[in-house]
């Protein structure tokens, strides 16, 4: 295979993946039901502070001030991240979309504040694919560090 052919195949692949990720399925099943965020699928491209298994679990944060103040800090930290679009926000729930730089894959980030339990829960999941190479876990851990630093 010549270099020219290889580059052409690579270009077609990139265009295909970019188009398919842009037209990726809309988020479904998100939100809080009975005080819980949606469970993670079996694939390793999701993390949640409400996950039962260690492979998907991340630690929640304690709620140390009012839900509105905590959500303000979370939104401020999240919106400082490139390629983030805020979809839904209340004093106790947030849903944002994060697009990857190259192929424009969409990940859903959710935050749920449990005022009675004094806990902030997180969930971040890829809409497509199987592995995310740890991107969602890193995103949630960075977000938690930024929120704690404020």
C-alpha positions in Angstrom: 0.0 0.0 0.0 1.4 3.3 -1.0 1.5 6.3 1.3 -1.0 8.1 -0.8 -3.5 5.1 -0.5 -2.9 4.8 3.2 -3.6 8.6 3.7 -6.8 8.3 1.6 -8.0 5.3 3.7 -7.2 7.2 6.9 -9.0 10.3 5.7 -12.1 8.3 4.7 -12.0 6.5 8.1 -11.7 9.9 9.9 -14.6 11.4 8.0 -16.8 8.3 8.6 -16.0 8.3 12.4 -16.5 12.0 12.6 -19.9 11.9 10.9 -21.1 8.9 12.9 -20.1 10.6 16.1 -21.8 13.8 15.2 -25.0 11.9 14.4 -24.5 9.8 17.5 -27.6 8.7 19.3 -29.0 11.3 21.7 -28.6 10.7 25.3 -31.4 8.5 26.7 -32.2 7.3 30.1 -30.4 10.1 31.8 -31.5 12.0 34.9 -32.3 11.0 38.4 -34.8 8.3 39.1 -35.7 7.4 42.7 -32.6 9.4 43.9 -30.2 7.6 41.6 -28.4 8.4 38.3 -28.6 5.8 35.5 -26.5 2.7 36.1 -23.4 2.2 34.0 -23.5 -0.3 31.2 -21.2 -3.3 31.2 -18.7 -1.5 29.0 -15.7 0.2 30.7 -16.5 3.7 29.2 -18.6 4.9 32.2 -18.0 5.9 35.8 -20.5 6.7 38.5 -20.3 7.5 42.2 -23.4 5.3 42.6 -22.0 2.3 40.8 -21.9 -0.9 42.9 -18.8 -2.4 41.2 -15.3 -1.1 41.6 -14.6 -1.0 37.8 -17.2 1.8 37.4 -17.2 3.4 40.8 -15.8 6.8 41.6 -16.1 8.4 45.0 -18.8 11.1 45.6 -18.1 14.4 47.3 -19.6 15.6 50.5 -22.1 18.5 50.2 -20.6 21.2 52.4 -22.8 24.1 51.5 -26.2 24.8 49.9 -27.1 22.8 46.8 -27.3 26.0 44.8 -23.9 27.2 45.9 -22.3 23.8 45.2 -24.0 23.6 41.8 -22.7 27.1 41.0 -19.1 25.9 41.8 -19.6 22.7 39.7 -20.9 24.6 36.7 -18.1 27.1 36.9 -15.5 24.4 37.0 -17.1 22.3 34.3 -17.6 25.3 31.9 -13.9 26.1 32.1 -13.4 22.7 30.3 -13.1 22.9 26.5 -16.0 21.6 24.3 -18.6 21.4 27.1 -22.2 22.3 26.4 -24.6 22.6 29.4 -27.9 20.8 28.6 -29.8 20.9 31.8 -29.3 22.6 35.1 -31.3 22.9 38.3 -30.1 23.5 41.9 -29.7 19.7 42.4 -29.1 18.2 38.9 -26.8 19.0 35.9 -26.4 17.3 32.5 -23.6 18.4 30.2 -22.2 17.1 26.9 -18.5 17.0 26.3 -17.2 16.5 22.7 -13.9 15.0 21.9 -11.5 17.2 20.0 -10.7 15.0 17.0 -13.7 12.8 16.2 -16.4 14.8 18.1 -17.5 11.8 20.2 -20.1 12.9 22.8 -19.8 12.0 26.5 -22.6 12.7 29.0 -21.6 14.2 32.3 -24.2 14.3 35.1 -24.1 15.7 38.6 -26.8 15.0 41.2 -26.9 16.6 44.6 -28.5 14.5 47.4 -29.3 17.2 49.9 -30.7 14.7 52.5 -27.6 12.5 52.2 -25.3 15.6 52.0 -23.6 14.1 49.0 -22.7 15.2 45.4 -22.9 12.3 42.9 -21.2 12.1 39.5 -21.7 10.1 36.4 -19.7 10.4 33.1 -20.3 8.0 30.2 -19.5 7.7 26.5 -22.5 7.5 24.2 -20.7 5.2 21.7 -17.9 2.7 21.6 -16.6 0.3 24.2 -13.5 1.6 25.8 -12.7 5.3 26.5 -9.1 4.7 27.7 -10.1 6.1 31.1 -11.2 9.5 29.8 -14.5 9.6 31.8 -12.8 8.6 35.1 -10.1 11.3 34.6 -12.7 13.9 33.7 -14.7 13.2 36.9 -11.6 13.1 39.1 -10.3 16.4 37.6 -13.8 18.0 38.1 -13.9 16.9 41.7 -10.4 18.3 42.4 -11.4 21.7 40.9 -14.6 21.8 42.9 -12.8 21.0 46.1 -10.1 23.7 45.4 -12.7 26.5 45.1 
